[in-house]
Structures are given as C-alpha cells and as structure tokens.
Amino acid sequence: DVDLAANRLTVSETANLSELVVDTPATGLDFAQALTVDLSTADGLADTIVLRYWPQAPAGVQRDGFADVSWSYDPATAELTLVEYDGGSHSWTIQP
C-alpha cells in the first residue's frame, strides 16, 4: 500500500516472500522527504525490500526509531536494500 500524503510504503501480512523489489519512482513516493516503510509478516519470516532507482545513499536509516545497519546502498544499481531480520512488525525511516 502506498500513502503519498504520508510518504509511506506499507508491506503487510507477507507470506512465502524472501525479497520484494519496488520500482520506487513508479510508486510516486518522494525521495527528497523522509520515507517510511512499514513491514509485517504473516509467516514470521524475515523479508528483504529492495527500493530500485534510489538516487543516492540516504543520510540515515532507522528501524523502529533507532539507527540500524541492516541496510545497504549500491550506487552502481541505484538500489537501497532493507534487510528485515525479524519477522514481526517494524517501521523503517529513510532520511534523504
């Protein structure tokens, strides 16, 4: 689910999902503002979210309000990857 007013992507109740690749510009989300990605699983397994065409490395990434290192940015492919290692519900905030 995409909420453009809140600049939020919600991926919920996932099952049998290892990785989700998102064509970020196609969603209409704004790279210039903080972006929230809410994740929750139905099967309790960890998921990976790949945000494609991300223009540059973010200034910071937080998971549930705390700095986290389980993300990466690849400038060659312009992909920002969030690796959610816990299958519960979590909220990521990406600072441009």
N, CA, C and O atoms as a CHARMM CRD file, in Angstrom:
* protein
*
  384
    1    1 ASP  N      0.85000  -1.17100   0.00000 PROA 1      0.00000
    2    1 ASP  CA     0.00000   0.00000   0.00000 PROA 1      0.00000
    3    1 ASP  C      0.89800   1.23600   0.00000 PROA 1      0.00000
    4    1 ASP  O      1.89900   1.27900   0.71500 PROA 1      0.00000
    5    2 VAL  N      0.54400   2.23100  -0.79300 PROA 2      0.00000
    6    2 VAL  CA     1.31700   3.46700  -0.87700 PROA 2      0.00000
    7    2 VAL  C      0.44500   4.61200  -0.39000 PROA 2      0.00000
    8    2 VAL  O     -0.67700   4.79300  -0.86400 PROA 2      0.00000
    9    3 ASP  N      0.96300   5.38600   0.56000 PROA 3      0.00000
   10    3 ASP  CA     0.29400   6.59000   1.05800 PROA 3      0.00000
   11    3 ASP  C      1.17500   7.77700   0.67100 PROA 3      0.00000
   12    3 ASP  O      2.15800   8.07300   1.35100 PROA 3      0.00000
   13    4 LEU  N      0.82000   8.45400  -0.42100 PROA 4      0.00000
   14    4 LEU  CA     1.64700   9.54900  -0.92100 PROA 4      0.00000
   15    4 LEU  C      1.67100  10.73600   0.03000 PROA 4      0.00000
   16    4 LEU  O      2.70500  11.38900   0.17200 PROA 4      0.00000
   17    5 ALA  N      0.54700  11.02700   0.68500 PROA 5      0.00000
   18    5 ALA  CA     0.47900  12.17200   1.59800 PROA 5      0.00000
   19    5 ALA  C      1.44600  11.99400   2.76500 PROA 5      0.00000
   20    5 ALA  O      2.05600  12.96300   3.22000 PROA 5      0.00000
   21    6 ALA  N      1.58800  10.77100   3.24600 PROA 6      0.00000
   22    6 ALA  CA     2.48400  10.48300   4.36800 PROA 6      0.00000
   23    6 ALA  C      3.86500  10.03100   3.89400 PROA 6      0.00000
   24    6 ALA  O      4.76200   9.82900   4.71300 PROA 6      0.00000
   25    7 ASN  N      4.04700   9.86900   2.57900 PROA 7      0.00000
   26    7 ASN  CA     5.28600   9.33700   2.00700 PROA 7      0.00000
   27    7 ASN  C      5.64800   8.01300   2.69100 PROA 7      0.00000
   28    7 ASN  O      6.72400   7.84900   3.26500 PROA 7      0.00000
   29    8 ARG  N      4.69800   7.08100   2.60000 PROA 8      0.00000
   30    8 ARG  CA     4.80000   5.80100   3.31100 PROA 8      0.00000
   31    8 ARG  C      4.46900   4.62700   2.38900 PROA 8      0.00000
   32    8 ARG  O      3.50500   4.66100   1.62400 PROA 8      0.00000
   33    9 LEU  N      5.29900   3.59300   2.49000 PROA 9      0.00000
   34    9 LEU  CA     5.06300   2.32600   1.80900 PROA 9      0.00000
   35    9 LEU  C      4.79100   1.28700   2.88300 PROA 9      0.00000
   36    9 LEU  O      5.58600   1.12300   3.80800 PROA 9      0.00000
   37   10 THR  N      3.66600   0.58300   2.76400 PROA 10     0.00000
   38   10 THR  CA     3.31400  -0.45100   3.73200 PROA 10     0.00000
   39   10 THR  C      3.25500  -1.79300   3.01800 PROA 10     0.00000
   40   10 THR  O      2.55100  -1.96300   2.02200 PROA 10     0.00000
   41   11 VAL  N      4.01300  -2.73900   3.55500 PROA 11     0.00000
   42   11 VAL  CA     4.01400  -4.11200   3.04300 PROA 11     0.00000
   43   11 VAL  C      3.61300  -4.97800   4.22800 PROA 11     0.00000
   44   11 VAL  O      4.38300  -5.13900   5.17500 PROA 11     0.00000
   45   12 SER  N      2.40400  -5.53800   4.17300 PROA 12     0.00000
   46   12 SER  CA     1.90000  -6.22600   5.35700 PROA 12     0.00000
   47   12 SER  C      1.41300  -7.63000   5.04600 PROA 12     0.00000
   48   12 SER  O      1.05700  -7.96700   3.91700 PROA 12     0.00000
   49   13 GLU  N      1.41300  -8.43300   6.10200 PROA 13     0.00000
   50   13 GLU  CA     0.90300  -9.80500   6.04400 PROA 13     0.00000
   51   13 GLU  C      1.55800 -10.62500   4.94500 PROA 13     0.00000
   52   13 GLU  O      0.88600 -11.39300   4.25700 PROA 13     0.00000
   53   14 THR  N      2.87000 -10.46400   4.77600 PROA 14     0.00000
   54   14 THR  CA     3.56800 -11.22800   3.74800 PROA 14     0.00000
   55   14 THR  C      3.72700 -12.68800   4.17600 PROA 14     0.00000
   56   14 THR  O      3.83800 -12.99700   5.36300 PROA 14     0.00000
   57   15 ALA  N      3.73400 -13.55300   3.20200 PROA 15     0.00000
   58   15 ALA  CA     3.96800 -14.97700   3.43600 PROA 15     0.00000
   59   15 ALA  C      4.71800 -15.53000   2.22700 PROA 15     0.00000
   60   15 ALA  O      4.44000 -15.16300   1.08500 PROA 15     0.00000
   61   16 ASN  N      5.65400 -16.40100   2.49200 PROA 16     0.00000
   62   16 ASN  CA     6.45900 -17.00900   1.42600 PROA 16     0.00000
   63   16 ASN  C      7.15200 -15.96700   0.56100 PROA 16     0.00000
   64   16 ASN  O      7.29300 -16.13900  -0.65000 PROA 16     0.00000
   65   17 LEU  N      7.58000 -14.89100   1.19400 PROA 17     0.00000
   66   17 LEU  CA     8.27400 -13.81500   0.48500 PROA 17     0.00000
   67   17 LEU  C      9.69300 -13.71700   1.01100 PROA 17     0.00000
   68   17 LEU  O      9.91200 -13.59400   2.21600 PROA 17     0.00000
   69   18 SER  N     10.63400 -13.77000   0.12300 PROA 18     0.00000
   70   18 SER  CA    12.02900 -13.60500   0.50800 PROA 18     0.00000
   71   18 SER  C     12.47800 -12.18600   0.20900 PROA 18     0.00000
   72   18 SER  O     13.11100 -11.53100   1.03700 PROA 18     0.00000
   73   19 GLU  N     12.13500 -11.71600  -1.00400 PROA 19     0.00000
   74   19 GLU  CA    12.56700 -10.38900  -1.42700 PROA 19     0.00000
   75   19 GLU  C     11.48600  -9.74200  -2.27600 PROA 19     0.00000
   76   19 GLU  O     10.87800 -10.38000  -3.13600 PROA 19     0.00000
   77   20 LEU  N     11.26300  -8.46600  -2.01500 PROA 20     0.00000
   78   20 LEU  CA    10.32700  -7.67000  -2.80300 PROA 20     0.00000
   79   20 LEU  C     11.10900  -6.52300  -3.41700 PROA 20     0.00000
   80   20 LEU  O     11.75900  -5.75900  -2.70300 PROA 20     0.00000
   81   21 VAL  N     11.05000  -6.39500  -4.74400 PROA 21     0.00000
   82   21 VAL  CA    11.72900  -5.30900  -5.44600 PROA 21     0.00000
   83   21 VAL  C     10.67400  -4.28900  -5.83500 PROA 21     0.00000
   84   21 VAL  O      9.67900  -4.62200  -6.47800 PROA 21     0.00000
   85   22 VAL  N     10.90400  -3.02400  -5.43300 PROA 22     0.00000
   86   22 VAL  CA     9.94200  -1.95500  -5.66600 PROA 22     0.00000
   87   22 VAL  C     10.53000  -0.95300  -6.65500 PROA 22     0.00000
   88   22 VAL  O     11.62900  -0.44100  -6.43900 PROA 22     0.00000
   89   23 ASP  N      9.80900  -0.67200  -7.73200 PROA 23     0.00000
   90   23 ASP  CA    10.17900   0.38500  -8.67300 PROA 23     0.00000
   91   23 ASP  C      9.75100   1.69400  -8.00400 PROA 23     0.00000
   92   23 ASP  O      8.63200   2.16500  -8.20800 PROA 23     0.00000
   93   24 THR  N     10.63500   2.26600  -7.21700 PROA 24     0.00000
   94   24 THR  CA    10.27800   3.37000  -6.33400 PROA 24     0.00000
   95   24 THR  C      9.68000   4.57500  -7.05700 PROA 24     0.00000
   96   24 THR  O      8.65500   5.07900  -6.59800 PROA 24     0.00000
   97   25 PRO  N     10.25300   5.07400  -8.16400 PROA 25     0.00000
   98   25 PRO  CA     9.63400   6.22400  -8.82500 PROA 25     0.00000
   99   25 PRO  C      8.20300   5.94300  -9.30300 PROA 25     0.00000
  100   25 PRO  O      7.36300   6.84300  -9.29800 PROA 25     0.00000
  101   26 ALA  N      7.92600   4.71400  -9.71200 PROA 26     0.00000
  102   26 ALA  CA     6.59000   4.37100 -10.19500 PROA 26     0.00000
  103   26 ALA  C      5.54100   4.46800  -9.08500 PROA 26     0.00000
  104   26 ALA  O      4.35400   4.62800  -9.37000 PROA 26     0.00000
  105   27 THR  N      5.96400   4.37200  -7.83800 PROA 27     0.00000
  106   27 THR  CA     5.01800   4.47200  -6.72500 PROA 27     0.00000
  107   27 THR  C      4.58200   5.90400  -6.46400 PROA 27     0.00000
  108   27 THR  O      3.53600   6.13200  -5.85600 PROA 27     0.00000
  109   28 GLY  N      5.38200   6.88300  -6.92100 PROA 28     0.00000
  110   28 GLY  CA     5.07400   8.28500  -6.66200 PROA 28     0.00000
  111   28 GLY  C      5.62700   8.79400  -5.34900 PROA 28     0.00000
  112   28 GLY  O      5.40300   9.95100  -4.99300 PROA 28     0.00000
  113   29 LEU  N      6.35100   7.94600  -4.61400 PROA 29     0.00000
  114   29 LEU  CA     6.93500   8.37400  -3.34100 PROA 29     0.00000
  115   29 LEU  C      8.03600   9.39700  -3.59000 PROA 29     0.00000
  116   29 LEU  O      8.68300   9.38100  -4.63700 PROA 29     0.00000
  117   30 ASP  N      8.24700  10.29600  -2.61400 PROA 30     0.00000
  118   30 ASP  CA     9.16000  11.42600  -2.75800 PROA 30     0.00000
  119   30 ASP  C     10.51500  11.10900  -2.12400 PROA 30     0.00000
  120   30 ASP  O     10.61000  10.91400  -0.91200 PROA 30     0.00000
  121   31 PHE  N     11.56400  11.06000  -2.95300 PROA 31     0.00000
  122   31 PHE  CA    12.92000  10.78800  -2.48100 PROA 31     0.00000
  123   31 PHE  C     13.47800  11.93300  -1.63500 PROA 31     0.00000
  124   31 PHE  O     14.37700  11.71800  -0.82200 PROA 31     0.00000
  125   32 ALA  N     12.95600  13.13600  -1.81900 PROA 32     0.00000
  126   32 ALA  CA    13.50200  14.31800  -1.14900 PROA 32     0.00000
  127   32 ALA  C     12.99700  14.47300   0.28700 PROA 32     0.00000
  128   32 ALA  O     13.48700  15.32800   1.02500 PROA 32     0.00000
  129   33 GLN  N     12.03500  13.66400   0.68400 PROA 33     0.00000
  130   33 GLN  CA    11.48700  13.69600   2.04200 PROA 33     0.00000
  131   33 GLN  C     11.77600  12.37300   2.73800 PROA 33     0.00000
  132   33 GLN  O     12.09400  11.36800   2.10100 PROA 33     0.00000
  133   34 ALA  N     11.65700  12.40200   4.06000 PROA 34     0.00000
  134   34 ALA  CA    11.79300  11.15000   4.80900 PROA 34     0.00000
  135   34 ALA  C     10.72500  10.16800   4.31800 PROA 34     0.00000
  136   34 ALA  O      9.55700  10.52400   4.16000 PROA 34     0.00000
  137   35 LEU  N     11.15300   8.93400   4.08300 PROA 35     0.00000
  138   35 LEU  CA    10.24800   7.88600   3.62000 PROA 35     0.00000
  139   35 LEU  C     10.10900   6.84600   4.71800 PROA 35     0.00000
  140   35 LEU  O     11.09700   6.41600   5.31200 PROA 35     0.00000
  141   36 THR  N      8.87900   6.44800   4.97900 PROA 36     0.00000
  142   36 THR  CA     8.61900   5.39500   5.96100 PROA 36     0.00000
  143   36 THR  C      8.22800   4.12100   5.22300 PROA 36     0.00000
  144   36 THR  O      7.40300   4.14600   4.31000 PROA 36     0.00000
  145   37 VAL  N      8.82900   3.01400   5.62600 PROA 37     0.00000
  146   37 VAL  CA     8.47600   1.70200   5.09500 PROA 37     0.00000
  147   37 VAL  C      8.05000   0.84900   6.27400 PROA 37     0.00000
  148   37 VAL  O      8.85700   0.53000   7.14600 PROA 37     0.00000
  149   38 ASP  N      6.77500   0.48100   6.29600 PROA 38     0.00000
  150   38 ASP  CA     6.23800  -0.37300   7.35600 PROA 38     0.00000
  151   38 ASP  C      6.16600  -1.80100   6.84200 PROA 38     0.00000
  152   38 ASP  O      5.61700  -2.05500   5.77100 PROA 38     0.00000
  153   39 LEU  N      6.72300  -2.73200   7.61000 PROA 39     0.00000
  154   39 LEU  CA     6.76200  -4.13700   7.22000 PROA 39     0.00000
  155   39 LEU  C      6.14000  -5.00800   8.30300 PROA 39     0.00000
  156   39 LEU  O      6.36100  -4.79000   9.49400 PROA 39     0.00000
  157   40 SER  N      5.36600  -5.99000   7.87900 PROA 40     0.00000
  158   40 SER  CA     4.88600  -7.01300   8.80900 PROA 40     0.00000
  159   40 SER  C      4.67100  -8.30100   8.02900 PROA 40     0.00000
  160   40 SER  O      4.32800  -8.27900   6.84700 PROA 40     0.00000
  161   41 THR  N      4.87500  -9.41600   8.70600 PROA 41     0.00000
  162   41 THR  CA     4.75000 -10.70900   8.03700 PROA 41     0.00000
  163   41 THR  C      3.64800 -11.54500   8.65300 PROA 41     0.00000
  164   41 THR  O      3.33900 -11.41900   9.83800 PROA 41     0.00000
  165   42 ALA  N      3.06600 -12.39100   7.84200 PROA 42     0.00000
  166   42 ALA  CA     2.07200 -13.34500   8.32300 PROA 42     0.00000
  167   42 ALA  C      2.73800 -14.65700   8.71200 PROA 42     0.00000
  168   42 ALA  O      2.22000 -15.40200   9.54400 PROA 42     0.00000
  169   43 ASP  N      3.90000 -14.93900   8.10000 PROA 43     0.00000
  170   43 ASP  CA     4.55800 -16.21700   8.35600 PROA 43     0.00000
  171   43 ASP  C      5.69900 -16.12000   9.36800 PROA 43     0.00000
  172   43 ASP  O      6.31900 -17.13200   9.69600 PROA 43     0.00000
  173   44 GLY  N      5.98400 -14.91400   9.86500 PROA 44     0.00000
  174   44 GLY  CA     7.02300 -14.75800  10.88100 PROA 44     0.00000
  175   44 GLY  C      8.44400 -14.82200  10.35100 PROA 44     0.00000
  176   44 GLY  O      9.39600 -14.81000  11.13100 PROA 44     0.00000
  177   45 LEU  N      8.60100 -14.89200   9.02500 PROA 45     0.00000
  178   45 LEU  CA     9.93000 -14.96600   8.44100 PROA 45     0.00000
  179   45 LEU  C     10.40200 -13.58100   8.00600 PROA 45     0.00000
  180   45 LEU  O      9.59100 -12.70900   7.69300 PROA 45     0.00000
  181   46 ALA  N     11.69600 -13.39400   7.99000 PROA 46     0.00000
  182   46 ALA  CA    12.27700 -12.11500   7.59500 PROA 46     0.00000
  183   46 ALA  C     12.07500 -11.85400   6.10900 PROA 46     0.00000
  184   46 ALA  O     11.99900 -12.78700   5.31000 PROA 46     0.00000
  185   47 ASP  N     11.98700 -10.57100   5.74200 PROA 47     0.00000
  186   47 ASP  CA    11.82900 -10.15900   4.35100 PROA 47     0.00000
  187   47 ASP  C     12.90200  -9.13200   3.99300 PROA 47     0.00000
  188   47 ASP  O     13.42700  -8.43600   4.86200 PROA 47     0.00000
  189   48 THR  N     13.21500  -9.05200   2.70800 PROA 48     0.00000
  190   48 THR  CA    14.12900  -8.04100   2.18300 PROA 48     0.00000
  191   48 THR  C     13.35500  -7.17600   1.20900 PROA 48     0.00000
  192   48 THR  O     12.65600  -7.68400   0.33200 PROA 48     0.00000
  193   49 ILE  N     13.48300  -5.85300   1.36800 PROA 49     0.00000
  194   49 ILE  CA    12.82800  -4.90200   0.48200 PROA 49     0.00000
  195   49 ILE  C     13.91600  -4.16500  -0.29200 PROA 49     0.00000
  196   49 ILE  O     14.81900  -3.57800   0.30500 PROA 49     0.00000
  197   50 VAL  N     13.83200  -4.19600  -1.61300 PROA 50     0.00000
  198   50 VAL  CA    14.78900  -3.50100  -2.46800 PROA 50     0.00000
  199   50 VAL  C     14.06500  -2.33000  -3.12800 PROA 50     0.00000
  200   50 VAL  O     13.11400  -2.52300  -3.88600 PROA 50     0.00000
  201   51 LEU  N     14.52400  -1.11900  -2.83200 PROA 51     0.00000
  202   51 LEU  CA    13.95700   0.08400  -3.43400 PROA 51     0.00000
  203   51 LEU  C     14.83900   0.47100  -4.61700 PROA 51     0.00000
  204   51 LEU  O     15.95200   0.96400  -4.43900 PROA 51     0.00000
  205   52 ARG  N     14.33100   0.24300  -5.82200 PROA 52     0.00000
  206   52 ARG  CA    15.11100   0.49400  -7.03600 PROA 52     0.00000
  207   52 ARG  C     15.02800   1.95800  -7.44000 PROA 52     0.00000
  208   52 ARG  O     14.07100   2.66600  -7.12600 PROA 52     0.00000
  209   53 TYR  N     16.06700   2.38200  -8.14900 PROA 53     0.00000
  210   53 TYR  CA    16.18400   3.74000  -8.68400 PROA 53     0.00000
  211   53 TYR  C     16.25000   4.78900  -7.57600 PROA 53     0.00000
  212   53 TYR  O     15.77900   5.91300  -7.74900 PROA 53     0.00000
  213   54 TRP  N     16.83400   4.41800  -6.44500 PROA 54     0.00000
  214   54 TRP  CA    17.03700   5.36700  -5.34200 PROA 54     0.00000
  215   54 TRP  C     18.22000   6.24400  -5.74300 PROA 54     0.00000
  216   54 TRP  O     19.28100   5.70800  -6.06100 PROA 54     0.00000
  217   55 PRO  N     18.08100   7.56700  -5.74200 PROA 55     0.00000
  218   55 PRO  CA    19.07800   8.43200  -6.37300 PROA 55     0.00000
  219   55 PRO  C     20.44000   8.53500  -5.68900 PROA 55     0.00000
  220   55 PRO  O     21.44600   8.77700  -6.35600 PROA 55     0.00000
  221   56 GLN  N     20.48500   8.35600  -4.37800 PROA 56     0.00000
  222   56 GLN  CA    21.76600   8.46900  -3.66900 PROA 56     0.00000
  223   56 GLN  C     21.66300   7.78500  -2.31600 PROA 56     0.00000
  224   56 GLN  O     20.57000   7.47900  -1.84000 PROA 56     0.00000
  225   57 ALA  N     22.80900   7.55400  -1.70800 PROA 57     0.00000
  226   57 ALA  CA    22.80900   6.93100  -0.38000 PROA 57     0.00000
  227   57 ALA  C     22.05800   7.83100   0.60000 PROA 57     0.00000
  228   57 ALA  O     22.24300   9.04800   0.57100 PROA 57     0.00000
  229   58 PRO  N     21.22800   7.27200   1.45300 PROA 58     0.00000
  230   58 PRO  CA    20.49400   8.09000   2.41100 PROA 58     0.00000
  231   58 PRO  C     21.41800   8.62900   3.49900 PROA 58     0.00000
  232   58 PRO  O     22.46800   8.05700   3.79000 PROA 58     0.00000
  233   59 ALA  N     20.99900   9.73900   4.08900 PROA 59     0.00000
  234   59 ALA  CA    21.75700  10.32600   5.19800 PROA 59     0.00000
  235   59 ALA  C     21.66300   9.44200   6.43800 PROA 59     0.00000
  236   59 ALA  O     22.56900   9.43300   7.27200 PROA 59     0.00000
  237   60 GLY  N     20.57700   8.70600   6.55300 PROA 60     0.00000
  238   60 GLY  CA    20.40700   7.81500   7.69500 PROA 60     0.00000
  239   60 GLY  C     19.21200   6.91000   7.50200 PROA 60     0.00000
  240   60 GLY  O     18.27100   7.23400   6.77700 PROA 60     0.00000
  241   61 VAL  N     19.26700   5.76300   8.16900 PROA 61     0.00000
  242   61 VAL  CA    18.16700   4.80300   8.14400 PROA 61     0.00000
  243   61 VAL  C     17.91600   4.35700   9.57400 PROA 61     0.00000
  244   61 VAL  O     18.83900   3.96900  10.29000 PROA 61     0.00000
  245   62 GLN  N     16.64900   4.41700   9.97900 PROA 62     0.00000
  246   62 GLN  CA    16.26900   3.96400  11.31300 PROA 62     0.00000
  247   62 GLN  C     15.25400   2.83500  11.19600 PROA 62     0.00000
  248   62 GLN  O     14.43200   2.79900  10.28000 PROA 62     0.00000
  249   63 ARG  N     15.33800   1.93300  12.13300 PROA 63     0.00000
  250   63 ARG  CA    14.37200   0.83700  12.25600 PROA 63     0.00000
  251   63 ARG  C     13.74900   0.95300  13.62600 PROA 63     0.00000
  252   63 ARG  O     14.44700   0.88000  14.63700 PROA 63     0.00000
  253   64 ASP  N     12.45400   1.13200  13.66900 PROA 64     0.00000
  254   64 ASP  CA    11.71700   1.29700  14.92700 PROA 64     0.00000
  255   64 ASP  C     12.29800   2.43200  15.77000 PROA 64     0.00000
  256   64 ASP  O     12.34000   2.34200  16.99700 PROA 64     0.00000
  257   65 GLY  N     12.74900   3.50900  15.10100 PROA 65     0.00000
  258   65 GLY  CA    13.22400   4.69700  15.80000 PROA 65     0.00000
  259   65 GLY  C     14.68800   4.68600  16.18600 PROA 65     0.00000
  260   65 GLY  O     15.16400   5.64100  16.79900 PROA 65     0.00000
  261   66 PHE  N     15.41400   3.63800  15.84700 PROA 66     0.00000
  262   66 PHE  CA    16.82500   3.53200  16.21500 PROA 66     0.00000
  263   66 PHE  C     17.67000   3.29400  14.95800 PROA 66     0.00000
  264   66 PHE  O     17.23800   2.61900  14.02300 PROA 66     0.00000
  265   67 ALA  N     18.87200   3.85900  14.95300 PROA 67     0.00000
  266   67 ALA  CA    19.78200   3.63100  13.83600 PROA 67     0.00000
  267   67 ALA  C     20.01200   2.13400  13.67400 PROA 67     0.00000
  268   67 ALA  O     20.11400   1.40600  14.66200 PROA 67     0.00000
  269   68 ASP  N     20.09100   1.68400  12.45100 PROA 68     0.00000
  270   68 ASP  CA    20.25900   0.26000  12.18200 PROA 68     0.00000
  271   68 ASP  C     21.23600   0.07800  11.03400 PROA 68     0.00000
  272   68 ASP  O     21.33900   0.93400  10.15600 PROA 68     0.00000
  273   69 VAL  N     21.93900  -1.01500  11.04100 PROA 69     0.00000
  274   69 VAL  CA    22.94500  -1.26900   9.99900 PROA 69     0.00000
  275   69 VAL  C     22.52600  -2.36300   9.02600 PROA 69     0.00000
  276   69 VAL  O     23.32300  -2.75000   8.17100 PROA 69     0.00000
  277   70 SER  N     21.32500  -2.86400   9.12500 PROA 70     0.00000
  278   70 SER  CA    20.91300  -3.95500   8.24400 PROA 70     0.00000
  279   70 SER  C     20.26500  -3.41200   6.96300 PROA 70     0.00000
  280   70 SER  O     19.16700  -3.81100   6.57600 PROA 70     0.00000
  281   71 TRP  N     20.98100  -2.49800   6.33100 PROA 71     0.00000
  282   71 TRP  CA    20.57300  -1.94800   5.04200 PROA 71     0.00000
  283   71 TRP  C     21.84000  -1.67300   4.23900 PROA 71     0.00000
  284   71 TRP  O     22.94100  -1.60900   4.78500 PROA 71     0.00000
  285   72 SER  N     21.65800  -1.51600   2.94800 PROA 72     0.00000
  286   72 SER  CA    22.80600  -1.19400   2.10300 PROA 72     0.00000
  287   72 SER  C     22.33600  -0.35500   0.92500 PROA 72     0.00000
  288   72 SER  O     21.16000  -0.35600   0.55900 PROA 72     0.00000
  289   73 TYR  N     23.28800   0.35900   0.34600 PROA 73     0.00000
  290   73 TYR  CA    23.00700   1.13700  -0.85100 PROA 73     0.00000
  291   73 TYR  C     24.06100   0.80300  -1.89500 PROA 73     0.00000
  292   73 TYR  O     25.25900   0.83700  -1.61300 PROA 73     0.00000
  293   74 ASP  N     23.61200   0.48200  -3.09900 PROA 74     0.00000
  294   74 ASP  CA    24.51900   0.17000  -4.19300 PROA 74     0.00000
  295   74 ASP  C     24.40400   1.27300  -5.24700 PROA 74     0.00000
  296   74 ASP  O     23.41500   1.32000  -5.97900 PROA 74     0.00000
  297   75 PRO  N     25.40200   2.16600  -5.33400 PROA 75     0.00000
  298   75 PRO  CA    25.31100   3.26100  -6.30400 PROA 75     0.00000
  299   75 PRO  C     25.34900   2.78400  -7.75900 PROA 75     0.00000
  300   75 PRO  O     24.81700   3.46000  -8.63900 PROA 75     0.00000
  301   76 ALA  N     25.96100   1.64500  -8.02000 PROA 76     0.00000
  302   76 ALA  CA    26.04000   1.13500  -9.39400 PROA 76     0.00000
  303   76 ALA  C     24.66500   0.74000  -9.92600 PROA 76     0.00000
  304   76 ALA  O     24.37700   0.92200 -11.11000 PROA 76     0.00000
  305   77 THR  N     23.81900   0.20100  -9.05100 PROA 77     0.00000
  306   77 THR  CA    22.47800  -0.21900  -9.46900 PROA 77     0.00000
  307   77 THR  C     21.39000   0.73200  -8.98100 PROA 77     0.00000
  308   77 THR  O     20.22000   0.57600  -9.33200 PROA 77     0.00000
  309   78 ALA  N     21.78000   1.72600  -8.16300 PROA 78     0.00000
  310   78 ALA  CA    20.83200   2.67900  -7.55600 PROA 78     0.00000
  311   78 ALA  C     19.75300   1.94100  -6.77000 PROA 78     0.00000
  312   78 ALA  O     18.56200   2.22300  -6.90000 PROA 78     0.00000
  313   79 GLU  N     20.20100   0.98300  -5.94600 PROA 79     0.00000
  314   79 GLU  CA    19.26900   0.19900  -5.13500 PROA 79     0.00000
  315   79 GLU  C     19.57100   0.36600  -3.65100 PROA 79     0.00000
  316   79 GLU  O     20.71100   0.23800  -3.20400 PROA 79     0.00000
  317   80 LEU  N     18.51100   0.65600  -2.90600 PROA 80     0.00000
  318   80 LEU  CA    18.57400   0.71900  -1.44900 PROA 80     0.00000
  319   80 LEU  C     17.88800  -0.53700  -0.93200 PROA 80     0.00000
  320   80 LEU  O     16.71900  -0.77800  -1.23300 PROA 80     0.00000
  321   81 THR  N     18.60600  -1.33300  -0.16000 PROA 81     0.00000
  322   81 THR  CA    18.08100  -2.60800   0.31800 PROA 81     0.00000
  323   81 THR  C     17.90800  -2.57400   1.82800 PROA 81     0.00000
  324   81 THR  O     18.84600  -2.26400   2.56300 PROA 81     0.00000
  325   82 LEU  N     16.70900  -2.89300   2.28100 PROA 82     0.00000
  326   82 LEU  CA    16.40100  -3.01900   3.70700 PROA 82     0.00000
  327   82 LEU  C     16.27800  -4.49900   4.01400 PROA 82     0.00000
  328   82 LEU  O     15.46900  -5.20000   3.40700 PROA 82     0.00000
  329   83 VAL  N     17.07100  -4.96800   4.94500 PROA 83     0.00000
  330   83 VAL  CA    17.04400  -6.37900   5.31600 PROA 83     0.00000
  331   83 VAL  C     16.37900  -6.49000   6.68300 PROA 83     0.00000
  332   83 VAL  O     16.99000  -6.21500   7.71500 PROA 83     0.00000
  333   84 GLU  N     15.13200  -6.89500   6.66500 PROA 84     0.00000
  334   84 GLU  CA    14.38300  -7.06500   7.90900 PROA 84     0.00000
  335   84 GLU  C     14.64800  -8.46100   8.42900 PROA 84     0.00000
  336   84 GLU  O     14.16900  -9.44700   7.87000 PROA 84     0.00000
  337   85 TYR  N     15.41300  -8.53700   9.50100 PROA 85     0.00000
  338   85 TYR  CA    15.86600  -9.83000  10.01900 PROA 85     0.00000
  339   85 TYR  C     14.90700 -10.44900  11.01700 PROA 85     0.00000
  340   85 TYR  O     15.09100 -11.60100  11.41100 PROA 85     0.00000
  341   86 ASP  N     13.89000  -9.71400  11.43300 PROA 86     0.00000
  342   86 ASP  CA    12.90700 -10.21000  12.39000 PROA 86     0.00000
  343   86 ASP  C     11.55100 -10.21300  11.70500 PROA 86     0.00000
  344   86 ASP  O     11.15100  -9.20200  11.12900 PROA 86     0.00000
  345   87 GLY  N     10.85700 -11.29800  11.75500 PROA 87     0.00000
  346   87 GLY  CA     9.60400 -11.42500  11.03400 PROA 87     0.00000
  347   87 GLY  C      8.41000 -10.72600  11.62700 PROA 87     0.00000
  348   87 GLY  O      7.29400 -10.96000  11.16300 PROA 87     0.00000
  349   88 GLY  N      8.57200  -9.88900  12.61900 PROA 88     0.00000
  350   88 GLY  CA     7.44600  -9.18100  13.21000 PROA 88     0.00000
  351   88 GLY  C      7.07500  -7.93500  12.42700 PROA 88     0.00000
  352   88 GLY  O      7.36100  -7.83100  11.23400 PROA 88     0.00000
  353   89 SER  N      6.43300  -6.98700  13.10900 PROA 89     0.00000
  354   89 SER  CA     6.06500  -5.71000  12.51000 PROA 89     0.00000
  355   89 SER  C      7.10400  -4.66600  12.86900 PROA 89     0.00000
  356   89 SER  O      7.44700  -4.49300  14.03900 PROA 89     0.00000
  357   90 HSD  N      7.60900  -3.96200  11.84400 PROA 90     0.00000
  358   90 HSD  CA     8.64200  -2.95500  12.07700 PROA 90     0.00000
  359   90 HSD  C      8.45600  -1.78600  11.13700 PROA 90     0.00000
  360   90 HSD  O      7.89500  -1.92400  10.05000 PROA 90     0.00000
  361   91 SER  N      8.93600  -0.62800  11.57300 PROA 91     0.00000
  362   91 SER  CA     8.83400   0.58100  10.77500 PROA 91     0.00000
  363   91 SER  C     10.24200   1.12300  10.51000 PROA 91     0.00000
  364   91 SER  O     11.01800   1.36100  11.43600 PROA 91     0.00000
  365   92 TRP  N     10.54800   1.30900   9.23900 PROA 92     0.00000
  366   92 TRP  CA    11.82500   1.86000   8.80400 PROA 92     0.00000
  367   92 TRP  C     11.62000   3.30700   8.36200 PROA 92     0.00000
  368   92 TRP  O     10.61600   3.62700   7.72600 PROA 92     0.00000
  369   93 THR  N     12.55800   4.16900   8.69200 PROA 93     0.00000
  370   93 THR  CA    12.52300   5.55200   8.22700 PROA 93     0.00000
  371   93 THR  C     13.82700   5.84200   7.50100 PROA 93     0.00000
  372   93 THR  O     14.91400   5.63700   8.04000 PROA 93     0.00000
  373   94 ILE  N     13.70100   6.31700   6.28000 PROA 94     0.00000
  374   94 ILE  CA    14.86600   6.62000   5.45100 PROA 94     0.00000
  375   94 ILE  C     14.96700   8.13500   5.31200 PROA 94     0.00000
  376   94 ILE  O     14.06000   8.78500   4.79100 PROA 94     0.00000
  377   95 GLN  N     16.07600   8.68400   5.78200 PROA 95     0.00000
  378   95 GLN  CA    16.31100  10.13900   5.69100 PROA 95     0.00000
  379   95 GLN  C     17.10700  10.41700   4.41700 PROA 95     0.00000
  380   95 GLN  O     18.15000   9.80400   4.18800 PROA 95     0.00000
  381   96 PRO  N     16.61400  11.34300   3.58500 PROA 96     0.00000
  382   96 PRO  CA    17.33400  11.62400   2.33200 PROA 96     0.00000
  383   96 PRO  C     18.70000  12.25700   2.56500 PROA 96     0.00000
  384   96 PRO  O     19.41700  12.54800   1.60800 PROA 96     0.00000
